[in-house]
């Protein structure tokens, strides 16, 4: 469960363009504590979850990995929900027992996160490029 909590903390932190140090200062913990949460080494207390929820502008249920979509992602923005869902699936696949090997060795958590970030970038870029080829009459009204 702490892997989900950590990945969601990191995701929200990065979306808000906070460093670990900045987030740590906002909730009165050390940057090492943030790092440990994000890597799944430790879990935040209920009090810390409440602080994180406020600072990261998301419900505590989302941080705790409850099966709900993040309400800060607009309901009508299906693309963002699809990307978030796909990234959760990839994150779960990478943390499975079989995992991923690099040069015959298991990947470190940092390497997995880097790979996930690169994959998310690729997914977003592909979706953006594919939009260029959708006729205007089929595009969302908000674009």
C-alpha positions as CSV (number, residue, x, y, z in Angstrom):
1,X,0.0,0.0,0.0
2,X,2.8,2.4,0.8
3,X,4.0,2.2,-2.9
4,X,0.7,3.6,-4.0
5,X,0.8,6.3,-1.3
6,X,4.3,7.2,-2.2
7,X,3.7,7.3,-6.0
8,X,0.6,9.5,-5.5
9,X,2.5,11.9,-3.2
10,X,5.3,12.2,-5.8
11,X,2.8,12.6,-8.6
12,X,0.9,15.4,-6.9
13,X,4.2,17.1,-5.8
14,X,5.6,17.1,-9.3
15,X,2.3,18.3,-10.8
16,X,2.6,21.3,-8.4
17,X,6.3,21.7,-9.3
18,X,7.4,21.3,-5.7
19,X,10.8,19.8,-4.8
20,X,11.0,17.4,-1.9
21,X,12.5,20.1,0.2
22,X,9.7,22.6,-0.6
23,X,7.0,20.0,0.3
24,X,8.9,19.0,3.4
25,X,9.0,22.6,4.6
26,X,5.3,23.1,3.9
27,X,4.3,20.2,6.1
28,X,7.1,20.5,8.7
29,X,9.1,17.3,8.0
30,X,12.5,16.7,6.6
31,X,13.1,16.1,2.9
32,X,14.4,12.6,3.8
33,X,10.9,11.8,5.2
34,X,9.3,12.8,1.9
35,X,11.9,10.7,0.0
36,X,11.1,7.7,2.3
37,X,7.4,8.1,1.7
38,X,7.8,8.4,-2.1
39,X,9.9,5.3,-2.2
40,X,7.6,3.3,0.0
41,X,10.1,2.8,2.8
42,X,7.8,4.4,5.4
43,X,4.1,5.5,5.5
44,X,2.9,8.9,6.6
45,X,0.9,9.2,9.7
46,X,-2.8,10.2,9.7
47,X,-1.8,13.7,10.7
48,X,0.8,13.9,7.9
49,X,-1.8,12.6,5.4
50,X,-4.1,15.4,6.4
51,X,-1.3,18.0,5.9
52,X,-0.3,16.5,2.6
53,X,-3.9,16.5,1.4
54,X,-4.2,20.2,2.2
55,X,-0.9,21.2,0.7
56,X,-1.2,19.0,-2.4
57,X,-4.9,20.0,-2.9
58,X,-6.3,16.5,-3.1
59,X,-8.5,14.4,-0.8
60,X,-6.7,12.1,1.7
61,X,-8.6,9.1,0.1
62,X,-6.7,9.7,-3.1
63,X,-3.4,9.7,-1.3
64,X,-4.3,6.6,0.5
65,X,-4.8,4.8,-2.8
66,X,-8.6,4.4,-2.6
67,X,-10.1,3.4,-6.0
68,X,-11.4,6.8,-6.9
69,X,-10.2,9.2,-9.5
70,X,-8.5,12.4,-8.4
71,X,-11.2,15.0,-8.3
72,X,-8.7,17.7,-9.1
73,X,-8.6,16.1,-12.6
74,X,-11.6,17.5,-14.4
75,X,-14.4,14.9,-14.8
76,X,-14.7,15.8,-18.5
77,X,-11.0,15.3,-19.0
78,X,-11.0,11.6,-19.9
79,X,-7.6,11.8,-21.4
80,X,-6.0,12.7,-18.0
81,X,-7.9,9.9,-16.3
82,X,-6.8,7.4,-18.9
83,X,-3.2,8.4,-18.5
84,X,-3.4,8.3,-14.7
85,X,-5.0,4.9,-14.9
86,X,-2.4,3.6,-17.3
87,X,0.4,4.9,-15.2
88,X,-1.0,3.2,-12.1
89,X,-1.2,-0.1,-14.1
90,X,2.4,0.3,-15.2
91,X,3.6,1.2,-11.7
92,X,1.9,-1.9,-10.4
93,X,3.4,-4.1,-13.2
94,X,6.9,-2.8,-12.3
95,X,6.5,-3.5,-8.6
96,X,5.4,-7.1,-9.3
97,X,7.5,-10.0,-8.2
98,X,8.8,-10.6,-11.7
99,X,9.7,-6.9,-12.1
100,X,12.2,-5.6,-14.6
101,X,15.8,-6.4,-14.9
102,X,18.6,-4.1,-16.2
103,X,21.8,-5.9,-17.2
104,X,20.6,-9.0,-15.3
105,X,20.0,-7.0,-12.0
106,X,16.7,-5.9,-10.5
107,X,16.0,-2.2,-11.2
108,X,16.3,0.2,-8.3
109,X,13.3,2.2,-7.2
110,X,14.9,5.4,-8.7
111,X,15.4,3.7,-12.0
112,X,11.8,2.4,-12.0
113,X,10.5,6.0,-11.3
114,X,12.7,7.4,-14.1
115,X,11.3,4.8,-16.5
116,X,7.8,5.6,-15.4
117,X,8.3,9.3,-15.9
118,X,9.8,8.7,-19.4
119,X,6.8,6.4,-20.3
120,X,4.3,9.0,-19.1
121,X,6.1,11.7,-21.2
122,X,5.9,9.3,-24.2
123,X,2.2,8.6,-23.7
124,X,1.4,12.3,-23.4
125,X,3.4,13.2,-26.5
126,X,1.8,10.4,-28.5
127,X,-1.7,11.6,-27.4
128,X,-0.8,15.2,-28.3
129,X,0.5,14.2,-31.7
130,X,-2.5,12.0,-32.4
131,X,-4.8,15.0,-31.7
132,X,-3.4,16.8,-34.6
133,X,-4.9,14.3,-37.0
134,X,-8.4,14.3,-35.5
135,X,-10.8,16.3,-37.7
136,X,-12.1,19.5,-36.0
137,X,-15.7,18.3,-35.9
138,X,-14.7,15.3,-33.7
139,X,-12.5,17.3,-31.3
140,X,-13.7,18.3,-27.8
141,X,-15.4,21.6,-27.7
142,X,-13.0,22.9,-25.0
143,X,-9.9,22.6,-27.1
